[in-house]
Amino acid sequence: MKLVEGAFHESELGSIRHAVVAAMVQIHDSTKVAASSASSCRSYLSPRDFLTLIKSFVDCVNEMRTLAEDEQLRISKGLSIIRQTQENVAELELGLGKKGIDLRDKEFQANQKLLQMVADQNEAEKRKEAAERLSSELEKQQKEINARKDEVQRDLDEAEPALISAQASVKGIKRRDLDEVRGLVRPPNAVKLTLECVAIMMNEKSLDWADIRKMLSRADFIPSILNFDVDTLTPRQIKTVS
């Protein structure tokens, strides 16, 4: 270190930089002495070799610094994780106490729901028995409905020829026949009553003979009777015609 004191200011004497420079010089000189004392070695150490030594030293220092920084970063990251874990554990311990209270409340609610489920099951069994009785009654009613349906179908089958005959009779009515009836000032009661029933079924608002005569004069009178839909009759119309 005394050998290189002149290259440093007084404030730098004894510093690490001073020691490193002195070590580099010492290594170079030692290598030079060893090389010159070896009888089989004829090498010459130049300033360029000294610069190579310094570069190798700097590269080694940088490599070690990088390793140290990486290790420091890893340790710092690990410490950060540990601190975060400690904070999380503290929060979990705090939340655990609250969860314990919530757990007891939920346990009580679960017991209440269990009791309600048992009561609901008993009620459901009662309703099931009532439903089975109702199903039996509906089945009985369905049999009666089917029997009534068959009876009505037989009546319809018997009435169908009469309906076809009536439709044929209506188709046979000529316009002159309607004009003849329409020309009656005082029609017979049977004719008047029949046409009033037709007017009711056709949903005419008036049963006056003059309005009935207008009904007979319409061009669609016969087609409307032939295409009449019985299902459109209201209970009031059925009762009035009856």
Stockholm file with secondary structure:
# STOCKHOLM 1.0

chainA/1-242         MKLVEGAFHESELGSIRHAVVAAMVQIHDSTKVAASSASSCRSYLSPRDFLTLIKSFVDCVNEMRTLAEDEQLRISKGLSIIRQTQENVAELELGLGKKGIDLRDKEFQANQKLLQMVADQNEAEKRKEAAERLSSELEKQQKEINARKDEVQRDLDEAEPALISAQASVKGIKRRDLDEVRGLVRPPNAVKLTLECVAIMMNEKSLDWADIRKMLSRADFIPSILNFDVDTLTPRQIKTVS
#=GR chainA/1-242 SS CGGGGGGSCGGGTTSHHHHHHHHHHHHHHHHHHHHHHCTTCCCCCCHHHHHHHHHHHHHHHHHHHHHHHHHHHHHHHHHHHHHHHHHHHHHHHHHHHHHHHHHHHHHHHHHHHHHHHHHHHHHHHHHHHHHHHHHHHHHHHHHHHHHHHHHHHHHHHHHHHHHHHHHHHHHTCCHHHHHHHHTCSSCCHHHHHHHHHHHHHTTCSCCCHHHHHHHHHSTTHHHHHHTCCGGGCCHHHHHHHC
#=GC SS_cons         CGGGGGGSCGGGTTSHHHHHHHHHHHHHHHHHHHHHHCTTCCCCCCHHHHHHHHHHHHHHHHHHHHHHHHHHHHHHHHHHHHHHHHHHHHHHHHHHHHHHHHHHHHHHHHHHHHHHHHHHHHHHHHHHHHHHHHHHHHHHHHHHHHHHHHHHHHHHHHHHHHHHHHHHHHHTCCHHHHHHHHTCSSCCHHHHHHHHHHHHHTTCSCCCHHHHHHHHHSTTHHHHHHTCCGGGCCHHHHHHHC
//
